């Protein structure tokens, strides 16, 4: 009898060990799957049953350990498919009173970005085996606005037009600064980047200034990200100034990126055709929902109904998200419900 008990206990012990091993393997597999599923979307030779999804919002804590904890909590709560690290560094104000003063703008080294890179490093240690770590990258044009300081930003257009070549040198220096950030972030564990372009901002730039002084260095940011990153998202940002129509977006088709995040509405009243955009860019589209639409203001059921419309009209290789950052008070539970709904949408809506 004692021998039987011993044998039984031994079997139970072995079964426990085996189940723990299976569980560990399952967990390990699930960690890999988040990265693999994003990579599968990049392969447009076959449709994907799984729809990755992600939404972004700014946190109260910008840098330091609390910012890391906010990112971790948001990622876990929403079940999104990659970790987007918010960029919260502001370049110093430079005294620019006339166009020629743009020559004062320096190149910032890797040390300047150290607080932001520290957040990236912590999140990479936490989630690097589980999901892609994709820090946000602001455009050199956005940093030029920061350079003026809040009080002087209203004069940005005038100061650009006073000396376009000096402004172009400032844009170059800011682009090289961003390159330093990209390389530091990659060494700290970033897999790639969410690169924001504010090109063609009609309130600030003539077509000539954009093409000659800004675009080459705006594109340089994407080129460096492409050189060093595994996977990158190009965010074509229309914050403040909507693009005239969808054709204006395709000026960015020569920017290297793995995935394109696009505006959905245009100044002429037209809206984006997601399938056409994916075809024209030749890469998966990320987005589909308006950041100030039902995802921010509607109920969960209204948001799901909007997801139905988006996915019915999107290409099979598609990532659900918003056209830009959603408001900070957006309900996390709603985001989780929408993301989970998207993940299984193609299985539950097969015709």
N, C-alpha and C positions, 0 to 999 in steps of 0.2 A: 504493500500500500504506500509506504514511504517513497519507494522507488517510482511509483506511478505519479505521486504528487510532485516529486523532483522533476520527472520527465515533463509533466504538464507545465510546471513553472518554467522549465527551460524553453519549451515551445512558445509559451507566452512571451518570454523575454526576447526570443529570436523574432517573433512576430512584431513586437514593439520596436525592436531595432530596425527591422525591415520597413515598418510603416513610417518610422522617423526618417529613414533614408529616402523613401519614396517622397515624403513630404518635402524634405530638403531639396530633392531633385526637382520637384514640382515648382517650388519657390524659385530655384535657380533658373528653371526654364522660363517662368513667367517674367523674371527680370530681363532675360534676353529678349523675350518676345516683343516687348515694347519697342526696343530698338529695331528688331527685325521687321516689325509690322510697318514702321515708317519707311524702311528701306524697300519693302515690297511695293509700297505705293509708287516709289520712283520707277519701278519696272512697269512701263506702260504697255508691255507686250501682252499682258493678261489682266483681266479685271480683278479687283480685290473684293472679297466678301466683307472684310473688316474695314470700317470707316474710322480712321483716327480722328481725334478732335482735341481742341485746346482753346482756351480763352485766357485773356490776360487782364489784370488790373493792378494799379499802383497800390503799394502798401504804405501804411503810416510810417513804419520804420524803414528808412532809406538804406542805411549801411550798418555794418557791424553784426554782432551775433543775433540781435532781434530781427534784423532783416532776413537772415538765414532761416530763423525759425518761422517767420511769416511765409517765406517761399515754400518751406517744407510742409507747413500746415495746409496751404492752398493746394499744392500738388496732390497731397494725400486725400484731401477732402473732395476734390473735383474728379479724380481718376483720369486726368488728362494724360496725353501720350508723350509729352516731352517737357523738360523743365526750362522755361523761359526766364532768364535772369534779367531783372530790370536794371537799366542803366540809370544811375542817380548821381553821377559826378557832374559838377558844373565847372566849366573853365573860368579862370579869373577874369574880372572886368578889366579891359584895356582902355585907356583914355584916348578915344578917337573923336576928334573934333572936326576933322576934315578927311577927305578921301585918301590923301597921302599917308595918313596915320595908320592905315591898315598894315603898313610895313612894320609896325611895332609888334604884330601878333607873332609869338614864337612857336617853335615846335615843342610840345610837351613830351617828356620821356616816360618810360614805363613806370618810374617811381611815382609820378603824378597820379596814376590810375590804381595805385596799390590798394586803397580801401575797397574799390569795386572788385578788383581781382581776388581779394581775400574772400569776398562773398561767393564768387565763382568757385574758388578752390574748395570751400567747405561743402557746397552743394555737389560738386563733382565727387568728393569723397563719399558723400551720403548716397547719391543716386547714379553715379557714373556707370555702374554695371547694369542698371535697370532701365535708364532712359537717356536720350540725348540731352546734353546740357548746352543750351543755345542762348548765350547772352545777347541782349539788345545792343545795337550799335547805332548811335545817332549819326546823322549826315554832317559833313563839314559845314553846310549851310545853316543847320540848326545850331552848331557850335559858334558860328559867326554871330548869330543873334545873341547867344549867351555872352560873347565877348564884349558887346556893347553895354551890357547891363540893362536891367529892366527899365530904368528911367530914360535911357537913350535909344531904346529899340525902335521907337517911333520914327527915328531918323535913318533907319537902316537903308531904305531905298535910296534916299538922297545921297548918303555916304558911299553907297556902291557906285552910283552913277557919276559921282565926282571924279573917281579915279578907278575905272574898272580893272586896270592892270595891277594896281596895288592891291585891290580886293582879291584878284585872282591869286596873287602871291600869298595872301592870308589864307585863302581857301586851300592852297597847296600845303601850307604849314599845318593847318588843322587836319587835313587828310593824312599827312605824315604822322601827326599826333595820334590819330585814330589807328593807324597802322601799328604804332607802338602798343596801343591798348590791345589790339587783336592778337599780336604775337605774345604778349604777356598772358592774356586770357587763355590762349591755346596751351601754353606751357603749364598753366594752373589747372588744366583739365577740361576746358571747353571743347566740345566736339565740333562745333561750328557756330554760326552766328545768325541772328535775326537782324538783317541789315536794312536800315531805313533810309530811303531816298526821298527828299522833298524837292526833287528837280522840277523845273518848269513852274515855280511858284509865280503866278501871274501878278501878285501884289508887289513883288520885289524885283523880278528879273525880266529884262527884255530877252527876246530869243537870242540875240547876238551875245549878250553877256553870259547867258546860260551855256550856249554852245562853246564859246571860246574860253571862258574863265572858270566855269564851274563844272560842267559835265565831265571833262577828263578826270578831274580829281574826285568827283562824286563816284564815278565808275571805278576808280582806282581802289576804293574801299571794298567793293564787291570782288575785284580781282585778287586782292590780298586774301580776303576771306575764302575765296575759291581755292587759292594756292595752298592754304594751310589747314582748312577745315574739311571734315568728312562730309558734312551736309550743311547747307545754308538756305535761309529763307530771305528772299528779297521782298521787303515791304514797301510798296509804292504808296507813299503817304500823301494824302490830299488835305491834311489838317490845315484849315484856314482858307484854302483856295481849291475848289473842286476842279478837276480836269475838264476840258471842254466836252470830250466824248471818249469812247473806248479807244479810238484810233490813237489818241494821245498817249495811252499807256504803252503801246507797242514800240514807242521810241526806246523803251527799256529792254527790248527783246535781246539786245546784244550784251546786256549785263550778265555775267556768269552767276548762276544760282541754281540750287537743286529744286526749289519750290518757289512759287510766286504768290504773294499776298496782295490782293488788289482792291481798289475802291469799287463800289457797286452802283453808284449814281453819279451823273455828270451834269455839268452846268447847262447843257442844252436840253435837259429833261429826259435824256435817254438813260437806260439801265444796262448793266453788263450781262451779256450772255456767257455763262460760265463755261459751257462746252466750247464755244468759239474761242474764248480766252485761252483755254488749255491747249487748244489746237494751235493757236497763233504763237504762243510762247513755247510750245513743245515741251512743257513741263507741268507737273501737277499744280493745281490751284489750291490754295488754302484760304478759306473764308466762307462766304455765302450769306452770312447774317450781318445786318447793320448793327453797329455797336450801340446805337441809341434806340434801337427798335425793340421787338418783343423780348429779346434776350435781356434787356435792361428793365423794361417796363411791363411786359406782359406776364401772364400766368404760365405755369409749367406746361399746361395743355396747349396754350396759344403758341408757346415756343416750339413745342413738338410739331404742331401743325405747320409752322414755318419751316422746320427742318424737313418735313415731308416734301414741301414744294422745292426746297433747295436740292435735295438729293434725287428727286425725280428728274431734275433738269441738269444735274452735274455729271461729269464723266465718272466712270467707275473708279478711276484712280484719283481720289479727291480727299482733302482733309477739311473737316468742318471747323469753322471758327468765325470770328468777326472781322470786319474790314479794318478795325483798329482796336485800341484798348477800350474795354468796357468801363463804365463808371465804377468808382471805388465802392459804392454801396450796393452793387449788384449781389443778389442772393446767391451764396455759394451752393446751397442745396439745389437751386434751379439749374445752375451750371452743371452740377453733378448729374442731375436727371437728364439733361439734354445730351451730355457727353455719353452717358450709358446708353441712351436711346440710339444715338448715332452708331455706336460700336456694333450693334446687332441689327441695324436697320436693313441691310441688304439680305440678311437671313429671314427677317420677319416680313419683308415686303417683296419677296420673289413672286413674279407673275406666273 
